[in-house]
Amino acid sequence: MNYFLLFLLLLSTPAFAGGYYEPHIDTYDPASGLYYKAVQDHTTEGGFLSSKSSRNTATNINIFDPANGTSTLLFKAPKKEGIPIIIFETGFKNGEMEFNASHSNLVMNNSRISKREPKNKLLIGIRSADSKETTLFVSDKRGTGLKKLVSVPVTADWHIDVKNSKLRVVHQTGKGVRIESYEW
């Protein structure tokens, strides 16, 4: 097999293009019992090695409540940019809060936490393919009270500070750092 062609194929795959990852959202919350399933937009575009390629983008999130059999869409209109981030607390174990996502680099200061129930919050991130800006939304786990929290430019970093119940956005400003804090 030609390894150069394999390398080019991997680069043209949406999961690798630009280092951007599109997760597979298909999970239950053990704390609330709610089921989260991505609503996919199946798009066909011109590809690098062929005239057409296929891409699945999570454009909305269906929240199913097994207790009453109802489904709710998180966003009123699909998010064409795609939803690469959905994070929520699922439990408490060994002095740390447990989360649904494998976004371990986005969860910090999570040791020796006082025992508590998981927060009734969802954190949803939408990333613009053009500007690479990430817009963060919060709601309760049922999707009610959805609001835009902050837009994070590509030049900034962000994380959840679990111990202090804050979401922090960290901006490099010349030779200094500016930090914005939001309730988590």
C-alpha positions as CSV (number, residue, x, y, z in Angstrom):
1,M,0.0,0.0,0.0
2,N,1.2,3.5,-0.8
3,Y,1.7,5.2,2.6
4,F,1.7,8.6,1.1
5,L,-1.8,8.1,-0.3
6,L,-3.0,6.8,3.1
7,F,-1.5,9.8,4.8
8,L,-3.4,12.1,2.3
9,L,-6.6,10.2,2.8
10,L,-6.3,10.7,6.6
11,L,-5.7,14.4,6.2
12,S,-8.8,14.8,4.0
13,T,-11.0,12.9,6.6
14,P,-13.1,15.4,8.7
15,A,-11.8,13.9,12.0
16,F,-8.3,15.0,11.1
17,A,-8.8,18.0,8.9
18,G,-7.5,21.0,10.7
19,G,-7.1,19.0,13.9
20,Y,-10.9,19.3,14.5
21,Y,-12.7,16.4,16.1
22,E,-16.4,15.7,15.6
23,P,-17.5,13.4,18.4
24,H,-20.1,10.7,18.4
25,I,-22.9,11.9,20.8
26,D,-24.8,8.9,21.8
27,T,-24.9,8.6,25.6
28,Y,-27.1,8.3,28.8
29,D,-26.6,10.5,31.8
30,P,-26.5,8.1,34.8
31,A,-27.4,10.9,37.2
32,S,-30.7,12.0,35.4
33,G,-31.4,9.0,33.2
34,L,-31.7,11.3,30.1
35,Y,-30.4,10.0,26.7
36,Y,-28.5,12.4,24.4
37,K,-28.3,11.5,20.7
38,A,-26.7,13.7,18.0
39,V,-28.9,14.8,15.1
40,Q,-26.6,14.3,12.1
41,D,-26.4,16.2,8.9
42,H,-25.1,13.9,6.3
43,T,-23.4,16.1,3.7
44,T,-21.7,15.2,0.5
45,E,-18.8,17.4,-0.6
46,G,-16.0,17.4,-3.1
47,G,-13.1,15.5,-1.5
48,F,-9.3,15.7,-1.9
49,L,-8.9,12.4,-3.6
50,S,-12.3,12.0,-5.2
51,S,-15.0,14.2,-6.6
52,K,-17.3,13.5,-3.6
53,S,-16.8,12.8,0.1
54,S,-19.2,12.2,2.9
55,R,-19.3,14.0,6.2
56,N,-21.5,13.5,9.2
57,T,-21.9,16.6,11.4
58,A,-23.8,16.8,14.7
59,T,-26.1,19.8,14.1
60,N,-28.4,19.4,17.0
61,I,-28.9,17.2,20.1
62,N,-32.0,15.2,20.8
63,I,-32.7,14.8,24.6
64,F,-34.9,11.8,25.3
65,D,-36.5,11.3,28.7
66,P,-37.2,7.6,29.2
67,A,-39.4,8.3,32.2
68,N,-42.1,10.0,30.0
69,G,-41.1,9.0,26.5
70,T,-40.6,12.6,25.3
71,S,-37.9,14.0,23.0
72,T,-36.7,17.6,22.9
73,L,-34.2,19.2,20.5
74,L,-31.6,21.4,22.3
75,F,-31.5,24.1,19.6
76,K,-34.5,25.5,17.8
77,A,-32.6,25.5,14.5
78,P,-29.8,23.2,13.5
79,K,-26.2,24.4,14.0
80,K,-24.6,24.0,10.6
81,E,-21.1,24.6,12.1
82,G,-21.4,21.3,14.0
83,I,-21.4,20.5,17.7
84,P,-18.0,19.1,18.8
85,I,-18.4,19.6,22.5
86,I,-21.1,18.4,25.0
87,I,-20.0,18.1,28.6
88,F,-21.9,17.3,31.8
89,E,-21.2,15.9,35.2
90,T,-22.2,12.3,35.8
91,G,-21.2,11.4,39.3
92,F,-18.7,11.7,42.1
93,K,-15.9,9.1,42.8
94,N,-12.7,9.2,44.7
95,G,-12.8,12.9,45.5
96,E,-13.4,13.9,41.9
97,M,-16.4,14.8,39.8
98,E,-16.9,12.5,36.8
99,F,-17.9,13.8,33.4
100,N,-19.4,12.2,30.3
101,A,-16.9,13.4,27.8
102,S,-13.3,12.5,27.0
103,H,-12.4,16.1,27.0
104,S,-10.1,15.7,29.9
105,N,-8.0,18.7,28.9
106,L,-11.1,20.9,29.4
107,V,-11.7,19.8,33.0
108,M,-9.2,21.1,35.5
109,N,-8.8,21.5,39.3
110,N,-10.8,18.4,39.8
111,S,-9.2,16.7,42.8
112,R,-10.2,16.7,46.5
113,I,-13.6,18.0,45.6
114,S,-16.2,18.0,48.4
115,K,-18.7,15.3,47.8
116,R,-21.8,16.6,46.0
117,E,-24.4,15.6,43.5
118,P,-23.6,16.3,39.8
119,K,-24.7,19.7,38.5
120,N,-27.8,19.9,36.5
121,K,-25.9,21.5,33.6
122,L,-24.9,20.9,30.0
123,L,-22.1,22.7,28.4
124,I,-22.3,22.8,24.6
125,G,-19.6,24.0,22.3
126,I,-20.0,25.0,18.6
127,R,-16.9,25.8,16.6
128,S,-16.9,27.9,13.5
129,A,-15.1,26.2,10.6
130,D,-14.1,29.7,9.2
131,S,-13.0,31.7,12.3
132,K,-12.2,28.6,14.5
133,E,-14.0,30.6,17.3
134,T,-15.8,28.3,19.8
135,T,-19.2,29.5,21.1
136,L,-20.2,28.0,24.5
137,F,-23.8,27.5,25.5
138,V,-25.2,26.3,28.8
139,S,-28.6,24.8,29.8
140,D,-29.9,22.4,32.3
141,K,-29.7,18.7,31.4
142,R,-33.2,18.8,29.9
143,G,-32.2,21.6,27.5
144,T,-34.3,24.3,29.1
145,G,-32.8,27.7,29.9
146,L,-30.4,27.4,26.9
147,K,-28.3,30.5,26.7
148,K,-25.1,31.6,25.0
149,L,-22.4,32.0,27.6
150,V,-19.3,33.3,25.7
151,S,-17.5,33.2,22.3
152,V,-13.9,32.1,22.7
153,P,-11.5,33.2,20.0
154,V,-9.0,30.8,18.6
155,T,-6.3,32.8,20.4
156,A,-7.7,32.0,23.8
157,D,-8.1,28.8,25.9
158,W,-10.9,27.7,28.2
159,H,-11.6,25.1,30.8
160,I,-13.9,24.1,33.6
161,D,-12.5,24.8,37.1
162,V,-14.4,22.1,38.9
163,K,-13.3,22.9,42.5
164,N,-14.4,26.6,42.2
165,S,-17.5,25.9,39.9
166,K,-16.2,28.3,37.2
167,L,-15.7,28.2,33.5
168,R,-12.5,30.1,32.7
169,V,-11.5,31.8,29.5
170,V,-7.8,32.6,29.3
171,H,-6.6,35.2,26.9
172,Q,-2.9,35.9,26.2
173,T,-2.5,39.7,26.1
174,G,1.0,40.7,25.0
175,K,3.2,39.7,27.9
176,G,0.2,39.2,30.3
177,V,-2.8,37.0,30.7
178,R,-6.5,38.1,31.1
179,I,-8.9,35.6,32.7
180,E,-12.7,35.8,32.4
181,S,-14.8,33.6,34.8
182,Y,-18.3,32.4,34.4
183,E,-20.5,30.3,36.7
184,W,-20.4,26.6,36.2
